């Protein structure tokens, strides 16, 4: 449902609260501003299927832009503000955006405009920037509301860990104003009963798929989105207590940061209002998840999905405790595990994870070859994004790793995520990544790249301790053969590990 459905019954109910500034937007304001923006963009000549690029920090205006696109048949393409100007301009240009709406707080915003001259209309909020018209003036001068409000969609770009980012173009859904919306909205409004009574903490960068779409789903259901300008561990705990947060979504790195807080800090904040703490986006080490369940109780849910949104699995705390390590059963799409030739594998065997939908739910923008590569060789409605895993006899999915990250040592597959899960909660480690590096005898060997906690010294003795620690917990052949200590593990603000950046340090020169 669009914000107007809730504005009509409770216009003063809060749709957005910004944690840092305290700024709020009511449903009445969100409905009015998004309708104004939809009308203004239509008057500029944008029609159903056109693209609006959004370049911003975590700002309340994000949701006005999102809903303007959703209620006028436009694609919205959020862009990672932490990319270079050239990288941002590539996405803006590749998407074919006819309009660019940006925050003046993004340092590269002026340079991006210079690098994307084909964008017909550019607007900025939060301050004046050369090359941009005023977003506030655009809203103020908007005409009458649109009568026809076809549902829009999103075209998110991958993070580009294996090359240039690719636009993931979702199919437009034939959904009208008064209907529930996309599958995520149906999921939250159905099994999880999210509604106007709920307060949802949004701690991650809103330009990524899950933060934006899940926040939009909460607003479609009438809940309040409490958004942090930037995540910090204690700040998240404080926000949960202050706003009476009932639902939240995290990435595993955020769990780790909260668990690393001193016990006396963690104990300062109440979390008894929390009924749904969802995590996703990366494999969660089992010991980390167990620690969160021990701390918060059986309110921790996990889902597995992707930017492509071709399928979703879900698992509750009780299910996970019974099947430690699973990412759950399919709730959207039908699971299939296949070998490299596309043959379906039996339970327990590792292969590529496919989801079957009634129709193919996405395509890669301007890249039919990549779209074909993601499609099963015999079934057009089965799609995969490169993850490996297996299902057990009861249909629960267990992920092993990304296919492209698998280490092959002496002909044996080793999955870095399994090794990272062992090392993550070692008391000396702040962050860790495991990669494969060249080995003359074995082809590849396992290397752990470690960021230590403040005050811990990286010594040969500690490196050997970490190797021994791993060998005590998993098979010796999976353990690191070497350990390097670095100042900082490269991650996106979402917590996603930039493993390719680490590999560049080792693979070209050999180790």
N, C-alpha and C positions, 0 to 999 in steps of 0.2 A: 504494500500500500504506500502511496505517496504521503508526505507529511500533512497534506490537507485533510486526510481522513481523521487525524488526531487533532489537528488545529480546530476542526469544526466542533469537537466535543470538549476539548480541554486546551485552549490556545495558550494558557500561561504555564503549562507543564514544560519543564526544562528538557530540551532536546540535546543540548551541548553544555558542558561545563569544562572550562580550561583550568587545570590544576594550578599552574603557576600564577597566572594573572587573575584568576577568579572570574573571568569573563563568562557570560552565559548567553545562550540563545534559546528562546522558547519555541514551541512548535508553531505558534502563530507567526513568529519572525522567520523561522526556517521555511515555512510554507510560502510566505509573502516574498521573501528574497529569492528563493529558488524559482518561483513562478515569474518574478520580474526578470531574472537572468535568462530564463528560457524564452520569454517574449523578446527580450533585447537581442539575443543571438539569432532568433528567427527573423527579426527585422533586418539584421545584417546579411541575411541570405543563407544562413546555415539551415540545412534540411536533413531529414532522417537519413542516417548513415554517415553523416559528416563527423569529423573528429575534433574534439576540444582537448588540447594538452594542458595539464595543470602542473605547475612548478612551484612548490611551496614547502614551507616548514609545517609543523603541526599547528595549524591555525583553524579557527572555527569556520572561516570562509570555505574550507575544503568541502564541507557538507552542503553548503549552498551550491557550489559548483557541481558536486556529485548529483544532487537531486535535480538540478536544472537539466543535466544531461539525461537522467533517468526518465524525466517527464516530458521529453521532447524528441525522443528517438535518436539521440546523438551517442557516439562513442566517447567515453572519457579515457584519456591516457595520462595517468599520473607519472611523473618523472622524478627519479632519485635526485634530490637536490645536492647530494654529496659527490656526484659525478663531475668531471671537468666540463667546462663550457662546450668543448668540442663533442664530448660524449652526449651531453644533454641535447645539443643541436642535432646530432645524428638521429636521436629518437624522435624529436619533434619533426624533423624533415621526413624521416622514413615513414612515420605514421600518416603523413599527409594532412596534418592538422591545419584547419582553416582558422582556428582561433587559439591563442595562447593566453592563459590567465596565470599570473605569477605573483609571488610575494616579494616585496622589496627587501625582505630580510635575507633572501638568497644572494650570496655574494656575487655570483656569476650572471645575475639576471640581465644586466645591460649587454654583456658580451654575447649571451645566448641570442638576444634579439638581433644583433648584428649578423650572427651566423645562420639565422633562419629567415632570410628576407622574403621567402615565398609565403610565410604566414600572413594572411590577409588582415587579421585583427589581433591586436595584443593589448592586454589590460593588466594593470598592477594594483594591488591593494597594500596598505601599510605605509605608503610614501610615494613620492614622485621618482620616476626613472625615465631617462631619455628613451624614446622609441615606444613607450607605452602610454595608452590613454588611461584615464582614471576608472577603476572598477566601481567606485562609489557613484560616480557620475553616470556610468552605464546603467546601474540599477535605478538611480533617481529619475532618469529620463525614459524608462521603459514604458511601453504601451500597455494595452489591455492584455489580460491573461489569454493564453492559447486555449482554444476550445478543444482542438484535437491534441491529445497528449499520448502519443505512442511511446511504448516503453523503450528506453535506451539500453545500452550495455557498456561493457568495458573492454578496452584493448590494453592489457597490461604488457609490459616488456619484461622479458627474462633478465636476470642480473648479468648475463653475458659471461659466465664463468668459463665457457668453452668457445669464446669468440664474440663477435658482435651481438648485442642483444637482439632478440627476436620478438616482434609483436605477437601476442596471443589473442586472436580475435574471437570473441565469444559470439555465438549465434544470438540474434535478437529474439527475445521471447514474446509471444503474443499475449502479453499480460496487460490488463487494464488497471485503472487507478484503484479500484476497490478490491482487487484480488491480492492474495498473499505475496506473490513475487517469485523470486528465484529459489532454487533448491535450498540454499543456505537459510533463507528466511523461513521456508517451510520446515526445515530441520529445527531451528531455534524455537519457532512458534508451536511445533508439534511435540516431539518427545521431551524437549527441555522447557516448554511452557513459558518462554520469555514473553513478557508483556509490559504494559505501562508501569507496573510496580517495580520493575528491575532497573538497577543501576550498573552500568557496564564500564569497567575500567579499560581504557585503550592506552597502553603504555608504549607502543611501538610506532615507528615512522608510518604516517598515514598514506604515503605514496606507494606502499606495497599492497599486494592483493588482499591478503587476509585482514589486515587492520582496517582498510577502507570498506571492504565488502561486508565484514562482520559488523562493523559500526553501522553501516547502512541498513543491514538486516535488523539490528536492534531498533533503529529509528522507524523502520517500516512497521515494527510491532509496537511502537509507542514508548519504548524505554528511554532512559537518559544515558547518554554517552559522556563519561568523564575522561577527558583526554589529557595525558601528560605531554608537556612540550618536549620533554626528553626523559628517557627512563633513567632512574637511579633507584637502587635497591631499597634504601630506607624510605625514599619518597613514595614508592609504590605501596609499601606497608602503611605509611601515614595516610595516603589517599583512601585505601580500603577502609580504614577506621573512620576517617573524617566524613566520607560521603556515604557510608553504609553500603559499600559495593556488594552486589549480590553475584555478579558474573564478571569474569575477566578472561583475557587470553594472553598467554605468554609464550616465549620461545624458551627452550631448555637453558640457554645461557643466562636468562633472567632468573630462573630457578637457582642456578648455581650461585649467582651473585647474591641473592637473598640468603641462601644457606651459608654463604661465607661471612655474613654479618656476625659480629659477636653475639653470643647468646643473650646478653642483657639488652642489646638493641632489638633483637627479634621479639623479646618478651614484652617490650614496651607497648606493642600495638595489638589491638583486638582484630580478629578476623571472623567473628562468629556470624556475621551477616552473609558470608560467602557460601553460596550453594553450588556454584559451577565455576571451577578454575580449569580452563581449557589450555592445553599446550599443543604446539604443532611446529612446523617449518623445518625441523631438523630432528635427527634421532636423539632421544633423551636417554642418557645412561641410566640403566635400571636402578643403581644405587641412589642417584639423584631423585628419581621419581619416588622410590620407596621413602626417602627422607621427607619429601613434600607431603606424601600421604600420612606419614607419622606425625607431621607438624600440623597440617590443616584438616586431616581427616579424609574420609572417602568422598571428597568433592572434586577430586582431580580427574579430569577426563582428557583423553588424547584423541586427536584426529590426524589422519594422514590424508593429504591431498597435494595439489600442485597449483601453480599459476594457471595451468591449462584447464583446471576444474573438470577433468574428465571422469572423476570419481572420488568418493570419500569413504574412508573407514572410520569407525568410532569405537572406543573402548572405555568402559567405566572403571573406577577404582576396584570394585570387587572382582570384575572380570580379569583385570590385569593382575591382581594378586593371585588369582587362580592360574593364570597363564602369563607368568612374568616375561616381559619383553615384547609381547604382542602389541600391534597398533590397532587391533580390533577386527571386526567384521565389516563388510561393505554395507553402507547405508545409502549410498548413491552409486549406481552402477553394479555390475556383476563382475567378480574377480576371476581372472584367469592367469595362470603362471605358465609361461611358454619358453621353450628353448630357442636357440638362435634361428632355427628354421621355421618357427611358429607353431611347433607341435606342443600340445598341452601336456604339462608334466603332472605326475601324481603328487599327492600330499607328501610334504617333507623334502621335496627336491627344489633346489634354488634355480630360479629362472627370472625372466623379465616379467614385471608386473603389468598386466593389461587390465583395463576396465571396459566392460561392454555396456554401451548405452543404446537407446533406440536409434539414434542417429549420431554421427560424429559431432561432438559438442563444440569443437574449436577448429581453427586453422591458423597456421603461422602466416602472418601478414607478409605479402611479397615473397613468399618462400614455399612454393608448392612441393619442392623436393624434400624439405624438412617435414612438411605435413605428411607426405607419403611415407617418410622414414618412421614417423610416429604411429603409423597405421599398420595393423596386423596384415600380413601378406594375403590371408584368405578372407578376412572379415573387416569390412570397412568401418563398422561401428565399434571395433575394438581398438583402443589407442593406448599408447605407453609413453612415458616421459624419460625412460632410461634408468628407472630404479629396479633393483634386484631384490627378490625375497622368495618366501615360500609360504604355503598355507598348511595348517595342520588338518587333522581328520575332521575337526569341528568347524572348519572354515575361517579360522583366525589367521590373519596375515602377520608374518614376521619379516621385517625388512633386514637386509644384510648390508647394502650400501648402494651408492650410485654405480652403475656399470662402468662408467669412465674412471672411477676412483679405485676399482679393484686392483689389488697388488697380486701379481702372479710371480711367485718365487719357487723355482724348481718345479714348475708346472702345477703348483697348488694355488688355489685362490685364497687370498687373505683379505678380509673386509676391514678397512681402517676403523669404521665406526665401532666395531667390537673392541678393538684395542683402546680407542679413545674412551670408551665407556669405563674400562677398568681404571684408567689413569686419572680421570677427571677429578675425583674426590681425594686423591692423595694429598696429605696435609701440606706438602711443599708446593703444590701446583696451583697456579691461578688460572691458567688456560693451557690447552694442549691440542695439537693436531698431529695426525699420523699420515705419512705419505710413503709411497714407494720410490726408491732411488735406484739408479743402475748398479748392478752387481755382476762382475765378470763371470762368476761361476753360476749363480742362481738366476740370472736375468734381472731380478729386482730383489732388494732387501727392504725390510721395514725400518723406517726411521721415525722416532718421536721428536717433534719440535715443541719445546716447552717454554711457556712464560711462567716464571716463578712468582710466588708471593713476595711482597715487599720485605726486604731484610733477609731473604734466603739467598745463599750464594750457590751459583752453579759450579759444582766441582766434579771431577771424574768419579769421586766416590758416590756422589748423589746420582749421577748418571747410571752407575752400576746398580745402585739401590732401586732405581725405577725399573730397570730391566728385570731384576730379580723379583720385584713386586709384581710385575706383570706375569712372569713365569709361574708364580705361585697360584695364579688365578685362572689362567687359560693355557692352552697348549703352547709348549716352548717355541714351536715353529712360527707362531703368530706374534711372539714378543718382539719388541724392537731389538735390532742388532746394534743400534747406536742411538744416542740422544744428543740433541743440540739444544742449547739455551739461547733464547733471543729476547729482546726487550719487549716485544708486543706481537701477539698473534694477529694477523690481519683479518678483520671481520667487518662486515657491513653494520650500520647502526641497528639493523634488525637482529644481529647476532649471527647471521649466516657467515660461515667460514669461507674465506677466499682461498681455497686450497690451491688453486692454480697459481696464485701469487707466490705461495711457498714453494711450489714445485719448480718455479723459474729459478730459484736460488740454487737448485741442486741438479736438475735434469740436464741443462745445457752443458755444464762443466763436468758432470760426473762426481761421484763421491766414493 
